[in-house]
Amino acid sequence: MGLRLFLLFLILATLLVLQSILSLQSGYRFLRLVRRSLRTPPGDYLPPVALIIPCKGLSQDLESNFARFLTQDYSGGYELVFVVASEEDPAHRYLLERLRTWARDCPELHATSVVVAGRSEVRGEKVNNLLQGLTAVSRRAEVLVFADADARPKADWLRCLVSPLADRSVTVSTGFRWYLPGCGFASQIRAAWDTSIATMLGEHDHNFAWGGSMALRAKDVDRLRLAERYWAHTVSDDYAVTRAVRDAGGRIRFEPRCLLASREESSFRDFVHWANRQIVITRVYSAHLWTLGVASHGLYCATFLLGLLLLAYPGSSAQERLTIAVSLLFVLSLGLAKGRLRSVVAGELFPEESATLKCYGSRYWQLAPLVPWLMFYNFVTAGCKRRIEWRGTHYILKSRNEVEVVRRDNT
């Protein structure tokens, strides 16, 4: 019995070591891509842009975030369309008041509008906001850019995001969020958890779009039938865009300079709720990624559990225990090394956050051993449920083409 379990461990450990080595190699490729991107000046492709920002509620950094959207270094000209679901949303009154102030204090302010999207019973609130935002875009706009209100873009973010579309083979240009660790444990584990997803992006053909930092040509929105086919009955704007691009044989380009720094203090319970929702959405809208995630993190957890069991098993020989211990420590060291790479990436991408990263940047690698266990829990949980709550609205994701709004906790 002990010998058979040891042989099984050797098989699992071999697979896990290979997986960990490949993962570390992808981490080095990501770092090289970031460095190359930072050395390359943005291109000169500066078409007229419409920037659509769905909003809900008032966040602590809303004022500074909007100021960054309004002061982008983009000479091609851009308009901003803010969208809320209801006039009762506190963001609606705030936007109307602030836009009047901005218009008075900044005569050169770009064209702006505030759209009230209303409610939908057949799609997610954010997607419905985006659809209504499209109706407010002027005919002049050649490129549509989508961003989240809680994003903190740098001054050249818009230019960097739009520039890749000069290449006609690129259908969508995208960035991603990059969580910075804060003082709380939940913030720190969120940073380690989410950046493990961010580093999946790169110079390859299986990138995915992220709705918080995403650009595509206006004519491609029509060509892909994004509004009427892919966004009509979905809760995920970015997975729908990803599917539309792949169905059309297009290409998604990842731009590292459009990684957006984010931080969020929360309870651990709220973090787990958020993480579960991300993976439930992944399971419904990208089932193959969910399957790969279950297999990858399941291999990690099964190998460690079996290894620890054999270390405690009285019948294991000293040689077997040594082999098991070395194997597990080697896998741990590879994971810590990749976590360390994320610390380096954060430091190079966000030098203005040096104080934060000096205090908490080590959490990227210190908490890396916990991430696969949390991920496995998230992926298993997602396999058992299709109901999510997002910003006060409860949905049942019946399929990638059917959403049921169960209830709303607020108006």
C-alpha positions, 0 to 999 in steps of 0.5 A: 500500500505504502509503495503504491502511494509513493509511486503515485506521489512520484507521478504527481510530483513529476507533473507538478514540477514540470507545471511549476517550471513552465509557470516560472518560465512564463513569469520570466517572459511576462517580466521581459514583456513588461520591461520591453513595453516600458522602454518602447514609447507609445505609437502615433496612432491617435484616432478620435476616441469615445471613453465609456465608463460605467459607474455605480455608487461613490468610492473613496478615490472617485474624484482622483480617478475621474481627474485622471480620465479627464486629463489624459495625454491624448492629442487625438481628442476623446469624449467621455461617456459616464453611465449609471443605471438609475438617477437615484444612484449617488454617482448620478448627482455627483457626476452632474455636479462635478461636470459643471465644475469641471466645465467652468474650471477647465475650458479645454475639457473634453466633451462629456455626457452622463447617461442613465441606462435604466434596468434590464432583466436579461443582462448584467447591470454593467453590460446594460450600462455599456450598451446604453453608453454606446448610444451616446457616442458621437459618430466622430469616434473611431475607437471605443474604450471601456474602463472601470470607474475605480481604475487609476490610469496614468497620464499616457494610459489612453494613448498606450491602450489605443496605439496597438490598434494601428496594427489591423490584425489586432481586434482588441487592445487590453490591459488588466488590473494589478492589485497592490497589497495593503495593510490588511491580510485580505488585501494582501492575499487578493494581490497575490491571488489576482496577479497570478491571473494577470501574469497569464497574459502575454505575447500569445494567441490566447489572451482574454479581454478585460473590461476595465481597460479595453479598446476596439474600433467602433466599426469592429463593434458593429462587425462583431455584432457585439451589442446585439449578439454577445452583450444582449444576454450576458453578465460578463462584458469582457468574456463576451468580447473575448468570445466574439473576437475568437469567433471572428478569428480576431486577435487580442493584444495585451499591453503591459503599460495598461495594467491598472494599479488597484487596492481594496481593503476588505474582510477576508469573507468579502474577498472570498465572495469576490474571488468565488464570483470571478471563478463562477463567471469563468466557469459559465463563460469560459468553461475550458479555463475553469477545467484547466484551473481545476486540473492545475490547482487540483494537481497541486493540492493532491500532490501536497496532501499525498506527500504530507500523508506519506511523510507522516505514514509510519511505513515510509522509509527514510529515503522515501521521506527525503524524496518527498520532502525535497520534491515538495520544497522544490515546488514551493521554491518555484512558486516563491520565485514566481511570486518574487517576479510579481514583486519586481513587476509591480515595482517597475510598473508602479514606481510611484507606489514604492512606499507601499511596495517597500512595506508590503511588496514581499506579500506577493511571494510570501503568500504565494503558497496559499494561492493554489489552495484558495484557487482550488476552493474557488474552482470547486465552489464554482462547479457547484453554483451558478448564482452570484451577487454583484454590486447588490444585484443577484443573478443566476447564470443559466448559460453564457447566453441566458441570465436571470435577475433574481433580485436587487438589494438596492435601487 
